[in-house]
Amino acid sequence: MRLALLRGPDPDHLDVVHEDATFRVALRRRPTARRLTLRVSSATGEVVMTLPARTSLAVAQKFAVAHGGWIAMRLAKLPERVAFEAGAILPLRGVPHRIVHRATTGGLTRIETGTNEGVISVACEAPHIARRVGDCLEREARRDLTAAVKTYAAAIGQTPTRITVRDTRSRWGSCTAQGALNFSWRLILAPPVVLDYLVAHEMAHLREMNHSARFWSLVGSICPNVDEAEHWLKRNGASLHRYG
């Protein structure tokens, strides 16, 4: 009788060295995959390789190494990430705002308007700046999203069952079959017409759970900025993921 050799579990990543740089490549084995594929996430910069069920790790490693130059090129094209730290500049409703760390250690994070740029004023200990700024942006996003939902609820005569705001990666917004709306807090970084359009889009799904001609007719009838917002998202949407 011949015994089959059992393959151990895959590692979660491979390391690829290219011109003195080391790239971490995450592994995802998919039974439905027909070939090896590599992708670089524009949102996170993560490099991911998808493997068919029967492809060996040796073959995957060789494939990844052969594409080291491609990985380096794609990563080099990604916009530089901007951490939430003192002095950093980020857009708030499309307007540049500088993060300013105040010497005091108590008080609310405030948004201040200026002549050339706005200010996000943070009063806390330095290690907590990123969290305070993130909380502030999510709070502002929820405020604008809730107001826009209220406006479009009056326009279409329907209201969502719930509004959720989080850091989504694949979609700016979505609508469930139960009528719950989900949005990315990063929409607060875009010009207001973009957030407004995304709300109109998802609210329209409360009546048309599809992307039919009737759906787009409804969106166009309640939102005047469809083309402008779609154009902005195609050109600039991925860059919103560089912040934080």
C-alpha positions in Angstrom: 0.0 0.0 0.0 1.3 3.5 -0.9 0.8 6.3 1.7 0.1 9.8 0.5 2.4 12.5 1.9 0.5 15.1 3.9 1.4 18.7 3.3 1.7 20.9 6.3 -0.1 24.2 6.7 1.0 27.1 4.5 3.0 29.9 6.0 1.1 33.2 6.1 3.6 34.9 3.9 6.8 34.6 1.8 9.7 37.1 1.8 10.9 38.3 -1.6 14.3 40.0 -2.0 14.8 42.4 -4.9 17.7 44.8 -5.2 18.5 44.8 -1.5 14.8 45.4 -0.6 12.7 42.7 1.1 9.0 42.5 0.3 6.5 40.6 2.4 4.0 38.7 0.2 0.9 37.4 1.9 -0.4 34.0 0.8 -4.0 33.1 0.1 -4.8 29.6 -1.2 -8.1 29.4 -3.1 -9.6 26.2 -4.3 -11.3 28.0 -7.2 -8.0 29.7 -8.4 -6.7 28.4 -11.7 -3.3 30.1 -11.7 -1.0 32.1 -9.5 -1.8 35.8 -9.2 -0.1 38.7 -7.5 -1.8 42.0 -6.5 -0.8 45.1 -4.6 -3.6 46.7 -2.6 -3.8 50.5 -3.4 -5.6 50.9 0.0 -3.0 49.2 2.3 0.1 48.5 0.2 -0.2 44.8 1.0 1.2 42.4 -1.5 -1.0 39.3 -1.9 -0.4 36.1 -3.9 -3.3 33.8 -4.6 -2.5 30.1 -5.1 -4.5 27.3 -6.7 -5.1 24.3 -4.3 -2.4 22.1 -5.8 0.4 24.6 -6.4 3.5 23.9 -4.3 5.1 26.6 -2.1 8.4 26.1 -4.1 6.6 27.1 -7.3 4.9 30.0 -5.6 8.3 31.2 -4.2 9.8 31.0 -7.7 6.9 32.9 -9.2 7.1 35.7 -6.5 10.9 36.1 -6.9 10.5 36.3 -10.7 8.1 39.2 -10.1 10.2 41.1 -7.6 10.7 44.0 -10.0 7.0 44.2 -10.7 6.3 44.3 -6.9 8.9 47.0 -6.4 7.4 49.1 -9.3 3.8 48.9 -8.0 4.8 49.8 -4.5 6.8 52.7 -5.7 3.8 54.1 -7.5 1.6 54.1 -4.3 1.2 57.5 -2.8 3.2 58.2 0.4 1.3 57.3 3.5 0.4 60.2 6.0 0.4 59.2 9.6 -1.9 61.0 12.1 0.8 62.9 13.9 1.6 66.5 14.8 2.4 68.6 11.7 0.8 66.2 9.2 -1.6 67.7 6.7 -4.7 65.9 5.6 -7.9 66.9 3.8 -11.1 67.5 5.7 -14.1 67.8 3.4 -11.5 68.3 0.7 -9.7 71.2 2.5 -6.2 70.9 3.8 -6.0 70.8 7.6 -2.8 70.6 9.7 -2.7 68.5 12.9 -1.6 70.7 15.8 -0.7 69.1 19.1 -1.5 71.4 22.0 0.6 71.4 25.2 -2.4 70.7 27.4 -3.3 67.1 28.0 -7.1 67.4 28.3 -9.9 68.8 26.2 -11.8 67.9 23.1 -10.2 67.6 19.6 -11.3 70.7 17.8 -11.5 71.7 14.1 -10.4 75.3 13.6 -10.6 77.3 10.4 -7.6 79.4 9.2 -6.7 81.7 6.3 -4.6 79.3 4.3 -5.4 75.9 5.9 -7.6 74.5 8.7 -6.3 73.1 11.9 -7.2 69.9 13.8 -6.3 70.8 17.3 -5.5 67.9 19.6 -4.9 68.2 23.3 -3.6 65.0 24.7 -0.4 63.1 25.4 1.6 62.5 22.2 1.0 58.7 22.0 -2.7 59.3 21.7 -2.7 61.8 18.8 -3.5 59.2 16.1 -6.4 57.8 18.0 -7.8 61.2 18.8 -7.6 62.4 15.2 -9.2 59.2 14.0 -12.0 59.5 16.4 -12.6 63.1 15.4 -12.7 62.3 11.7 -15.1 59.4 12.3 -17.3 61.7 14.4 -17.4 64.3 11.6 -18.1 61.7 9.0 -21.0 60.3 11.0 -22.4 63.9 11.4 -22.3 64.6 7.7 -23.6 61.2 6.7 -26.5 61.4 9.1 -27.5 64.8 7.8 -27.3 63.6 4.2 -29.4 60.5 5.0 -32.0 62.7 6.5 -32.2 64.8 3.4 -32.5 61.9 1.0 -34.9 60.1 3.3 -37.3 63.0 2.8 -36.6 62.9 -1.0 -37.5 59.2 -1.5 -39.8 58.7 1.4 -37.8 55.8 3.0 -35.3 55.6 5.9 -32.6 53.1 6.5 -32.8 50.6 9.5 -29.3 51.5 10.6 -26.2 53.6 9.6 -22.8 52.1 10.3 -19.5 54.0 9.8 -16.2 52.2 9.7 -13.0 51.9 7.8 -14.1 49.9 4.8 -11.6 48.9 2.1 -13.4 47.6 -0.9 -16.5 49.9 -0.9 -17.2 53.5 0.0 -20.8 52.5 0.9 -23.2 49.7 0.8 -26.9 48.8 1.5 -28.0 45.5 2.8 -31.2 43.7 1.9 -32.5 44.6 5.4 -32.1 48.3 4.6 -28.9 49.0 6.7 -26.4 51.4 5.2 -22.7 51.2 5.7 -20.2 53.9 4.9 -16.4 54.5 5.1 -15.4 57.3 7.5 -12.8 58.3 4.9 -15.5 60.0 2.8 -15.1 63.0 5.2 -11.7 63.5 3.6 -13.3 64.0 0.2 -15.1 67.1 -1.1 -18.7 67.3 0.2 -20.2 66.5 -3.2 -18.6 63.1 -3.0 -20.1 62.1 0.4 -23.4 63.6 -0.7 -23.5 61.4 -3.8 -22.5 58.2 -2.0 -25.4 58.7 0.4 -27.8 59.4 -2.5 -26.5 56.2 -4.2 -27.0 54.0 -1.2 -30.3 55.6 -0.2 -31.6 54.9 -3.8 -30.9 51.2 -3.1 -33.6 51.2 -0.5 -36.0 51.4 -3.4 -34.0 49.8 -6.2 -31.6 47.0 -5.0 -29.8 46.9 -8.3 -28.0 49.1 -10.8 -30.7 49.1 -13.4 -31.7 52.1 -15.5 -34.5 52.8 -13.0 -31.9 52.9 -10.2 -29.7 55.4 -12.0 -32.7 57.5 -13.0 -33.7 57.7 -9.3 -30.1 58.7 -8.3 -29.9 61.4 -11.0 -33.3 62.8 -10.0 -32.3 63.3 -6.3 -28.6 64.1 -6.7 -27.3 66.8 -9.0 -23.6 65.9 -8.7 -23.4 62.3 -9.9 -20.9 62.8 -12.7 -18.7 65.2 -10.7 -18.5 62.8 -7.8 -17.9 59.7 -9.9 -15.1 61.5 -11.7 -13.5 62.6 -8.5 -13.6 59.1 -7.0 -12.1 57.5 -10.1 -9.2 60.0 -10.0 -8.7 60.4 -6.3 -10.6 57.8 -4.4 -7.6 55.4 -3.8 -5.5 58.2 -2.3 -7.9 58.6 0.6 -6.5 55.3 2.0 -3.1 56.8 2.5 -4.1 58.7 5.6 -3.8 57.3 9.0 
